[in-house]
Amino acid sequence: MIPNLKSTWSAAGMALEKSFLLLLMGVALGSCRKETLDLTFRACPGAATVTDVEGNSYRTTQIGDQCWMRENLRTEQYRNGQDVDRVEGDSAWLRASVGAYAYYNNNELNGEDYGVLYNQFAATDPRGLCPSGWRVPTDADWLELETVLKDTDRSGGVLKDTLMWDSVNVGAGNFMGFGALPGGYRLSSGEFGGLGIQGYWWSSTNSGSGRGWNRQLHNVSADFFRNSKFLTFGMSVRCIKE
């Protein structure tokens, strides 16, 4: 019997199309995320993980000549074991003139994924937020990271994780293992906002007039924004190896 070639080719085409759609769905759902990350970044030599004073462990990634944590800091203590002030009330947050932290919406569960929001007084406290041998990055450190991105023809968007962000996560790829998450912010007035759509990270460099330099990523942009915010603004901290 002579086979029906039209039917055979039609069935094959449908199978190929189905396979392609399943592949796209797998990428969209993040099923290929681990394999992609393993192929495109590497942990810092001799420092695949680092542990803070409370015993929280963080993975690392080597980007150019810099070694970064892959996760936001979530310690409630300075390096010497002394507590950072936890401030929940809006007015108390506004009046703070020393290091303070808060969980987004004052909910500790948010700290498990996104880390802690600190004011810049905490980020620059001489007792140190980061583990021994690590520090809060300076504005110059962030500028060096931006230079690496430009040298590799990549935008700031590739620092964003492919998960946890709200839809339309423009430019995300996490190709360097930075794993930036949208941990939101706390305004100087004490109000919270931005969870799922924005991530803010302090530098340890003041910009004058009671402000400090920081970096920002947004779900609808691939840009890596450099901003100057009041020292009482609450945002994430990502440590860099000294």
Secondary structure per residue as TSV (DSSP state, phi and psi in degrees):
chain	resnum	aa	ss	phi	psi
A	1	M	-	360.0	132.7
A	2	I	-	-79.5	124.5
A	3	P	-	-67.0	152.4
A	4	N	-	-80.8	98.0
A	5	L	H	-64.2	-35.5
A	6	K	H	-62.3	-44.5
A	7	S	H	-66.7	-39.9
A	8	T	H	-61.8	-48.3
A	9	W	H	-66.3	-34.8
A	10	S	H	-65.0	-43.4
A	11	A	H	-64.9	-40.7
A	12	A	H	-64.3	-41.4
A	13	G	H	-63.9	-40.3
A	14	M	H	-65.1	-38.6
A	15	A	H	-65.0	-41.9
A	16	L	H	-64.5	-43.0
A	17	E	H	-62.2	-41.1
A	18	K	H	-63.1	-42.0
A	19	S	H	-62.9	-40.5
A	20	F	H	-65.2	-42.1
A	21	L	H	-65.1	-39.7
A	22	L	H	-63.8	-37.6
A	23	L	H	-63.5	-44.4
A	24	L	H	-62.3	-41.2
A	25	M	H	-63.4	-39.2
A	26	G	H	-63.3	-41.4
A	27	V	H	-65.1	-44.2
A	28	A	H	-62.8	-34.8
A	29	L	H	-87.1	-4.8
A	30	G	T	88.5	12.7
A	31	S	T	-68.4	-21.6
A	32	C	T	-97.8	7.1
A	33	R	H	-60.9	-48.7
A	34	K	H	-63.1	-45.5
A	35	E	H	-61.6	-42.4
A	36	T	H	-62.1	-45.8
A	37	L	H	-64.0	-42.1
A	38	D	H	-60.4	-30.3
A	39	L	H	-85.3	-16.9
A	40	T	H	-121.8	3.8
A	41	F	-	-150.0	166.9
A	42	R	-	-138.4	147.3
A	43	A	-	-69.5	159.9
A	44	C	B	-66.5	132.9
A	45	P	T	-56.6	126.1
A	46	G	T	75.1	2.8
A	47	A	B	-149.2	60.8
A	48	A	S	-65.3	-28.7
A	49	T	E	-138.9	161.0
A	50	V	E	-140.1	146.4
A	51	T	E	-119.9	134.4
A	52	D	-	-85.5	-178.2
A	53	V	T	-64.6	-23.8
A	54	E	T	-90.0	-4.6
A	55	G	-	94.8	4.0
A	56	N	-	-70.9	133.2
A	57	S	E	-104.2	140.4
A	58	Y	E	-129.5	136.1
A	59	R	E	-78.1	160.6
A	60	T	E	-124.8	163.7
A	61	T	E	-144.5	138.5
A	62	Q	E	-92.6	121.5
A	63	I	E	-126.3	108.7
A	64	G	T	62.9	-129.4
A	65	D	T	-92.8	4.4
A	66	Q	E	-103.6	148.3
A	67	C	E	-115.5	118.0
A	68	W	E	-116.3	152.1
A	69	M	E	-69.6	146.2
A	70	R	S	-90.2	-1.7
A	71	E	S	-134.8	155.3
A	72	N	-	-72.1	145.3
A	73	L	-	-64.8	142.5
A	74	R	-	-135.3	19.9
A	75	T	-	-75.5	149.8
A	76	E	S	-107.4	7.3
A	77	Q	B	-132.3	154.2
A	78	Y	-	-77.6	170.3
A	79	R	T	-58.0	-29.6
A	80	N	T	-84.1	3.3
A	81	G	S	92.8	-6.5
A	82	Q	-	-76.3	147.4
A	83	D	B	-74.9	141.4
A	84	V	-	-82.2	140.4
A	85	D	E	-66.2	125.3
A	86	R	E	-89.2	123.6
A	87	V	-	-125.0	118.8
A	88	E	-	-103.4	-40.2
A	89	G	S	-68.0	143.1
A	90	D	H	-63.1	-47.4
A	91	S	H	-67.1	-37.2
A	92	A	H	-66.5	-37.2
A	93	W	H	-63.3	-43.9
A	94	L	H	-62.7	-38.2
A	95	R	H	-82.9	-9.5
A	96	A	-	-59.8	131.7
A	97	S	-	-123.3	9.7
A	98	V	S	-130.2	175.5
A	99	G	-	-57.8	134.7
A	100	A	E	-147.5	156.3
A	101	Y	E	-141.1	164.5
A	102	A	E	-154.9	152.5
A	103	Y	-	-87.3	148.5
A	104	Y	G	-56.1	128.8
A	105	N	G	57.9	21.8
A	106	N	G	57.6	29.8
A	107	N	-	-112.3	112.4
A	108	E	T	-61.5	-25.2
A	109	L	H	-61.4	-30.8
A	110	N	H	-66.3	-26.0
A	111	G	H	-69.2	-24.3
A	112	E	H	-64.2	-37.8
A	113	D	H	-96.3	-41.4
A	114	Y	H	-104.8	-8.3
A	115	G	-	81.5	-165.6
A	116	V	-	-106.4	149.3
A	117	L	E	-97.6	124.7
A	118	Y	E	-116.5	150.1
A	119	N	-	-81.5	171.5
A	120	Q	H	-76.8	-18.0
A	121	F	H	-60.6	-37.9
A	122	A	H	-70.5	-39.6
A	123	A	H	-66.0	-24.9
A	124	T	T	-110.6	4.6
A	125	D	-	-60.6	132.1
A	126	P	T	-62.7	-15.9
A	127	R	T	-72.8	-16.7
A	128	G	-	81.7	122.2
A	129	L	S	-80.9	-36.5
A	130	C	S	-82.6	160.2
A	131	P	-	-59.3	162.0
A	132	S	T	-56.4	131.8
A	133	G	T	88.5	0.6
A	134	W	E	-128.1	163.0
A	135	R	E	-153.4	164.2
A	136	V	-	-69.9	130.2
A	137	P	-	-63.7	145.7
A	138	T	-	-80.4	170.2
A	139	D	H	-59.8	-36.8
A	140	A	H	-64.5	-35.5
A	141	D	H	-62.4	-44.9
A	142	W	H	-63.8	-39.0
A	143	L	H	-63.4	-36.9
A	144	E	H	-65.1	-40.1
A	145	L	H	-62.1	-41.7
A	146	E	H	-61.8	-37.0
A	147	T	H	-64.1	-41.2
A	148	V	H	-60.3	-43.4
A	149	L	H	-59.9	-45.0
A	150	K	H	-66.0	-40.1
A	151	D	H	-64.6	-26.0
A	152	T	T	-101.3	14.4
A	153	D	T	56.5	40.3
A	154	R	-	-121.6	151.1
A	155	S	-	-95.4	171.1
A	156	G	G	-61.6	-21.9
A	157	G	G	-58.3	-29.4
A	158	V	G	-70.4	-11.7
A	159	L	G	-73.6	-20.1
A	160	K	B	-73.9	139.9
A	161	D	-	-65.1	156.1
A	162	T	S	-85.7	-6.7
A	163	L	S	-117.9	166.9
A	164	M	S	79.2	-20.3
A	165	W	S	-82.2	151.2
A	166	D	-	-65.0	165.2
A	167	S	S	-54.8	159.1
A	168	V	-	62.7	58.9
A	169	N	-	-86.3	79.1
A	170	V	T	-60.2	127.8
A	171	G	T	76.0	2.7
A	172	A	-	-69.8	144.1
A	173	G	-	-162.1	-23.0
A	174	N	-	52.7	35.4
A	175	F	T	-66.4	-18.5
A	176	M	T	-107.1	3.6
A	177	G	S	77.8	11.1
A	178	F	-	-68.8	-34.8
A	179	G	-	63.4	39.8
A	180	A	B	-63.3	130.4
A	181	L	-	-114.6	154.1
A	182	P	-	-85.4	73.8
A	183	G	E	-78.1	-1.4
A	184	G	E	73.7	-158.1
A	185	Y	E	-155.3	170.2
A	186	R	E	-128.0	119.2
A	187	L	-	-64.6	160.9
A	188	S	T	-58.6	-28.5
A	189	S	T	-73.8	-10.6
A	190	G	S	102.5	-10.5
A	191	E	-	-74.5	144.7
A	192	F	E	-99.1	151.4
A	193	G	E	-168.3	167.2
A	194	G	E	86.7	-2.4
A	195	L	E	-61.3	129.1
A	196	G	T	91.5	-17.3
A	197	I	T	-125.8	-20.4
A	198	Q	E	-139.4	145.6
A	199	G	E	-128.4	135.6
A	200	Y	E	-123.7	140.8
A	201	W	E	-135.9	130.9
A	202	W	E	-72.8	152.2
A	203	S	E	-106.6	171.7
A	204	S	E	-95.2	10.1
A	205	T	E	-102.4	123.2
A	206	N	E	-77.4	148.4
A	207	S	E	-108.8	3.0
A	208	G	E	97.0	160.9
A	209	S	T	55.9	41.1
A	210	G	T	70.4	27.2
A	211	R	E	-127.5	162.4
A	212	G	E	-136.9	152.8
A	213	W	E	-75.6	145.2
A	214	N	E	-149.1	175.8
A	215	R	E	-125.3	151.7
A	216	Q	E	-138.8	141.7
A	217	L	E	-123.6	148.9
A	218	H	E	-133.0	148.4
A	219	N	T	-67.2	-26.8
A	220	V	T	-97.7	12.9
A	221	S	-	-144.2	149.0
A	222	A	-	-96.5	2.5
A	223	D	-	-76.7	155.2
A	224	F	-	-113.2	101.4
A	225	F	E	-85.5	138.7
A	226	R	E	-105.9	118.7
A	227	N	E	-125.0	165.8
A	228	S	E	-123.3	118.2
A	229	K	E	-121.9	157.9
A	230	F	E	-60.5	148.1
A	231	L	T	-63.4	-18.4
A	232	T	T	-89.3	1.3
A	233	F	-	-70.2	141.8
A	234	G	B	-103.3	127.9
A	235	M	B	-152.4	174.0
A	236	S	B	-72.7	163.1
A	237	V	-	-129.5	132.2
A	238	R	-	-121.5	121.6
A	239	C	-	-86.1	152.6
A	240	I	E	-124.9	144.7
A	241	K	E	-74.4	137.4
A	242	E	-	-74.5	360.0
